[in-house]
Amino acid sequence: MHYIRFTQHDVDDVIKFLKNDPHALQMVEANLLLNKDEALAFVKGMFPEAIASGVSYLAKTDAHEVVAVRLSTFRTREEAAEEAQGLPYENLSTKLERTLAMLRTLHQQFWAAMDPTINKVYFLMAVLVSEKYRGTDLVDNLIHHNMDEIRTTGVEGLAADAAIFHSQRVLEEFGYRVVAEVDRATFLDSEATEHSSDQYGNDKVRLAYKEMWRDESVGAHVSF
């Protein structure tokens, strides 16, 4: 397996992977209650930030086939404060816009929960993996690939979408704890949320946090 930094040159290959693999977008669909087209639009919206960060990676086979994507970035307290000023004026007319508003609110809660001395975090936005690599070490390896470069960026902790870790046990094995959560029903219509729950058995989206560089359990596996 080859781990390659995600650049603009790779966008078409990644979109092809996400469209063709029946499993790749399932985590996003289930966590945010989106259909496949909505989930694809949401993920594509993350590409500019993920590419600009320089810390997002692809996993490719020897045949140059994309089989997994790690979308990562950096978030700062200052940026969150600027973003908060626009929250009361958001357009919530579409499901995707309501989803984005929900996540922005979640990030505001995250920074409110953080120690005020923490001003910058590495943020693992999504890990999207091919169905054929479920239950393998690929996800673990991709999440941790080249993390030493993060040490040089001035971040003071690691944040992640809690849905990435599949279960509370795995989240804890990776050294994370949930620090912010928002009810889906606050932003999404009641019909969509009535019979839905995430892998933790609740109706919330969550952000998890881990201090630099807290130990993890050996052999933790993320089974998508």
PyMOL commands that set and color helices and strands:
alter all, ss='L'
color gray80, all
select helices_A, chain A and resi 8-20+26-32+36-53+77-84+87-89+95-113+131-133+138-144+147-152+162-165+168-173+184-186+190-193
alter helices_A, ss='H'
color red, helices_A
select strands_A, chain A and resi 2-5+57-60+66-76+120-129+157-161+177-183+204-211
alter strands_A, ss='S'
color yellow, strands_A
deselect
rebuild
show_as cartoon
